[in-house]
Amino acid sequence: MNLRELVEKQAEKYQDKIFLYWKDTTVSYKQLNELTNKVANFLYDLGIRKGDKVSVYLPNMPEYVYLYLGIPKIGAVTGPVNALFKAREVKFVVGHSEAKAIITTPQFMDIINEVKDDLPNLKHVIVIGDPVENTLNFWELMKKASVETPPIIKLKEKDDVAAIIYTSGTTGFPKGVLQTHFNIRRNAEMIQKFLKAREDFRFMLILPLFHVNAQIVTVMAPFSIGASCILTSGFSAQTHWQTVAKYKASTFSAVPTVLSILLRMPHENLDLSSLEFVICGAAPLPVEVFREFEATFKCKIVEGYGLTEGTCASSVNPLPTETKDRRKIGSIGISLPGNKMKIVDEKGKEVPPNTKGEIVIKGDNVMKEYFKNTEANAETLKNRWLYTGDIGHMDEDGFFFITDRKKDMIIRGGENIYPREIEEVLYAHPAVSLATVIGVRDEIYGELPKAFIVLKEGESATTEDIINYCKMNLADFKIPKYVEFRDDLQKTPTGKIMKQPLREEEEAKTGKIFNS
């Protein structure tokens, strides 16, 4: 079943049931099918055909969902663009994908105008909002478009691409991941089945829609079972718990930084009883944050792991039942049904349990390939296995654990140090709110760890306090040589702490190159 067929099937089955909640408005399954028909029809009328890319450069809004599900109805390819990108990045993503149309808002028109002359494939700029000179208006096109079924396009679910998602690399330009109709539908099914999500569930969406976590976990997973999505404009620490209470959210998907922040937000006198569990992914969750969150909100955390090249999720810690809790705190869980995972050495040979190596995955969720990147495809896709670049191990029960990113490993005098291990210890310190560790160049040892720390409000600690704490919990060679306190740490739009700017700062100060 391709995405077009899925939308039509769900509309027929669920009719007037509300799929999308957005502020004070709602969109039913039937309405969503009609709106996506209109999207597909006006794009077809503009000359967009099967295989053509349509860039979506928008903040979170209902139109994003209409486009995500409407563009593939005519076999075209949805191309989400990071809403925080500036001109250079937008030019690359839109240009590299060979997009023929871009859909945006007036707030991004300065950037579009700056780059559009360098985008020879771009034929149409479509704006959602007030009319903009020399552009097409989205809602005027929608008003004129037919609500009827768009032209029938033959689609091969496993071969035809529905989305091109650009990964956020730490250096250089991102790579375009080609996700098929099959990848998206199957990964959504894997997630909802593993979570035992029901039709009465309401998934609250707080992450940016240009990210696969939001697309798959909180749009496609509920859509695939007739559940509902509560769409927000983004994560707001001040209003988050009020929104959960207002819409009676069953779950939401977040990243570790968000859960750390929510622990400090007031929630007394709010009815949060609708919340059954919280999904956490995109980065490893510190054990201390895991335990404190569950104890504070009496709500289980389901930690998962995945990457854009795997559509979204590949493994999840089992959800506790009334009689059994199989989870292993600190683990990313077991592989999802329809997905295989293993740990391999540098030669690609599977290693025994509890042995560190690279995590590789295979299954229905693995991308078709990178767009126009033969070299990266050869490095990443080997014998149908996806090499993730993540270092970890699998225990004797089949649970996977991430140690660190392969590229983040610090080598101190021949000893491998994984920043993730140090960060776990730092997060356990009672005064630490956020922490990250990078490797810095050293004349004697090659590299040494440096910690960047944000303290909890009202708490205090010195460099000596932090180092002494690490001495009690880490081998000597793993103890940070340097500690720097910050008021905050720069994060990606999905809440991950960004290490590359810290490396660049250190390089600028010393003139030495740091690990990357």
Protein Blocks (a to p, Z undefined) as FASTA:
>chain_A
ZZklmmmmmmmmnmmacfbdghjaccdfklmmmmmmmmmmmmmmnopaehiacddddddd
fklmmmmmmmmmnopacddddfkbcfklmmmmmmmnopabdcddfklmmmmmmmmmmmmk
lmbdcdedjddehiacfklmmmmpcfbdcddddddfklpcfbdcddddfbhjdddddddf
klmmmmmmmmmmmnopafkbccddfbdfkbfklmmmmmmmmmmnopacdddfbdcfklmm
mmmmmnopabdcddfklmmmmmmpcfehiafklpmbdcdehiacdfklmmmmmmmnopac
ddddddfklopambdcddddfkbcfbdghiabjadehiacddddfkopacdehiacdddd
edjklcfbdchilklmmmmmgghiacehpacdddfkopacdfbdfklpcceehiacdfkl
mmmmmmmpmkbmbdcddddddfklopacdddddddehiacdfklmmmmmmmmpcfklpcf
bdcddfbdcddfkopacfklmmmmmmmmnopacdZZ
